Amino acid sequence: MDTQTFLKNFGYIADSHNGVEKLRELILSLAMKGNLVGQNLNDEPASELLKQIYLKRNNLESKKNNKSLKVLPEIKPEEKPYDLPVNWKWVSFGNIAQHNSGKTLDKGRNKGHLRDYITTSNLYWGYFDLSNIRQMPMQDEELERCTVRKGDLLICEGGEAGRASVWSLDNEVCFQNHIHRARFYYGIDSYFAYRYFEMLNATGEINKYRKGVTISNMSGKALASIPFPLAPTNEQKRIVAKVDQLMALCDQLEAQQKQKTKTRVAINNASLDKLLNSQTPTEFTQNWQRISNNFHNLYDNLENLTKLRIAILQLAVQGKLVAQEKSEESAASLLDQINAVKNKLVNEKKLRRNKYSEGIPEEEKPYHIPPNWKWVRLSDVYDVRDGTHDSPKYHPQGFPLVTSKNLSSGRLELDNVKYISKEDHEKIIERSKVDKEDILFAMIGSIGNPVIVDVETEFSIKNVALFKYYDKNLANPRFLNYYLHHAAVKMKEEAAGGVQSFVPLGFLREYPFPLPSLEEQKRIVAKVDQLMTLCNQLESRIKQANNIQQKLTEATVKLLAA
């Protein structure tokens, strides 16, 4: 494929999801297959270059050891990753470069003068970070083996094995044992070799030569065995120049996309700020209409859509999502009815008197609410309990024990639940019996994830808060559920604990809750449901569009790289 055809497809690929990343992979694949620049018949073929490499290699090795170094076998046809131009040749990496790892850091045994050295923490794809350069003792006789000079290709042996960069500085530096230094014998452009390793990483082919998963490594033997596409020296240089040019263009496209995204995010944030600062339902409707009219531009990515969902919940709990109706009872009247039920339960000794029954001080009120709403404590309107804090013995069968791990994306997941005995279960439900339409809330670790119980299965809970209703006719579980989704963000910020954060039961019971009338709760839930459905539809379209575009891009990349 010629460059003009490639450039013609440049914009389409770059604009797709992860397009620039795919574009870089395409550039490298074309380059290493000999399809990025034209072949020149006057160039010395790779077969002749390889003879010169072996000659130089043997001369160097004979001066050191008075013997020729063993040449690795030629690449077998079935080992060749893909077809090359006729004047190229597949060779083993170990046949074209002298490579070894560096000095092992051992403070107790190392001797010599302190010298600067680099580790894998200094070596990145295409560059070095020398801000944290360190020193180790190094003897003079070790310098030849453990020093980097300009033009050497350095390759990580550990960490992200295979990560590579060319040392382009004039000053020399020592290197540690977790880095391979590759010094080419003759006729190899180090930057051409670097781009090949970059391609192996982009396509995932490099994993064939790695061992380990989380922390991988690449032995010297594995490095030597890597098939390398040897191109004529002059063509290597032309390829490097063209790849550099196209990668610079990718950098520009990436910068433009970042700026475009930044602008879109800024516009979205400004639109949501206006929406959140709406003073009346009418003003809210006007600001919402502006957003609706620009949905296509504002919400073509999932990040902005997440912010929209957060804004909808914030508006809902602030009383800005639906209009207040003067004919509806006030929140104070609803609270009186709930208190009457609570007092009856207390008198019947079915409930302990709530010690958090005083009003909310002004300094504790997070935001303004409509005048017919009322700030209360969560325990003023809901019976807030928790499950066991003990660790009951697990059994192959029995009663499910639900923990925070079973609360996921608004659903109760019982597939991976553990089981406890009937005796332990009965002890737990004596305090915290879960009924359908109760709400569960994770108190530890991933705080939040509120779930409305929608199953008849009998189970116990551990480290999970349970929200029950004093009277189901005086509460709307879905309004509470939406509120807890909103409040969980701030709760996480205020949570106690270090690595494993948690919110205590008293914290939840005292937490401020904006109480509207029961009728308004129902209207708010209906509105939130409507808007969340719209968001879900939009999310589905975004994912579908991204998926289609990605498949088209991948198909185009494969076609162009073939």
Order of alpha helices (4+ residues) and beta strands (2+ residues): alpha-alpha-alpha-alpha-beta-alpha-beta-beta-beta-beta-beta-alpha-beta-beta-beta-beta-beta-beta-alpha-beta-alpha-beta-alpha-alpha-alpha-alpha-alpha-beta-alpha-beta-beta-beta-beta-beta-beta-alpha-beta-beta-beta-beta-alpha-alpha-beta-alpha
